Amino acid sequence: MRKYLIITFLLFTFTYSYAQPSSEKLIRQGVALHDKGRYKEAITCYEEALKVNPTSMSAIYEMSLSYLQLKDNEKAIKYSTKVITANFQPLLMDAYIVKSTAFANQGKVADAIKLLNEALDRCGDEYLLHFNLGLSYFNSKDNKMAVQHLRKAIEIDATHSSAFLLYAYALSDLGRWVQSFYSFHFFLLLEPNTERSKDAFGEMFDIINSKMDDTPEKLSPEEGVDRRMIYDLIKKKKTGATDDISNYNFFVEASKAIFFTLGQMQNDSQSGLLWYFFVPTYDEILGSGHFDTYCRYISVSYFPESLAWWDKNKTHVDNFIEWFENGQGGVDEEADYGDDSDLEDIPSK
């Protein structure tokens, strides 16, 4: 009889355990629901996961993230704090970002900045920490600090378009229009055809259309750039016409003038992101044989003609993308590089 009871108990225990989903499986289900925007259902899964494993930091972190999406900032802070307090290394940086974002959502930008600086001390230089710090400083209108952290984010990982976009806006607010122009360009290279791409192109186009004669501080030398000379070269490209075709041609010629001129100015004594990243990148694009394709590629959100050209010239587009990603690919034999007469007065390196 005792043997029978023991066997029955073991069978019941095995059946009950087998029927209970593991905490990991419940977390996976919750993440899948979160990704579909079903945040409340995701939280229910995480709560069930915590019943199975009350110490699961993964469930606690994912809960904080879903609460953040629901704009329940207090609960997002509560659960992300648990992960931070536990010093759970695999999700420590992510928890800091959730908590700082919740602070920012509450208008506590100073608290968010303090927290992210603490995260840098504990987690080291990470792209997302510097980006979020840049965003927080930008929102608090401290553009100098925003630029500092966004530049660091780009130096760590130059594949994220958002850092270039925010860097461009912060630089523009500081009056550093040449650097901003380059950063808008690179953002559009990474993200050419979204709604924010159209806004970014418009901001970039405004830079080269700006009248700066009455703002001498924007034309003084900066970071080794003769901004007065650049500005004068841009003015020579203007025709006064405002139709889309004329505007596109002006954008191409002004971009070419800036890239060529700074490429010729570059030497080994210069430093900074402008000189060791932007200038050599665009000097190479300018000389690649793909420049016309590149200009069409990054302007598809702004000029309907560029989008139509893009749809009809898939081979040129594919060749450019292959060249950019792999350093190889065919040259656009039909590319039009225009008249370089205004550029010949620049001394060679």
Buried (B, 14 or more C-beta within 10 A) or exposed (E): EEEEEEEEEEEEEEEEEEEEBEBBBBBBBBBEBBEEEBBEBBBBBBEBBBEBBEEBBBBBBBBBBBBBEBEBBEBBBBBBBBBBEBEBEEBBBBBBBBBBBBBBBBEBBEBBBBBBBBBBEEBEEBBBBBBBBBBBBBBBEBBEBBBBBBBBBBBBEBEBBBBBBBBBBBBBBBBBBBBBBBBBBBBBBBBBBEEEBBBBBEBBBEBBBEEBEEEEEBBEEBBBBBBBBBBEBBEEBEEEEEEEEEBBBBBBBBBBBBBBBBBBBBEEEBEEBBBEBBBEBBBBBBEBBBBBBBBBBBBBBBBEBBBEBBEEBEEBBEBBBBBBEEEEBBBBEEBEBBEEEBBEEBEEE
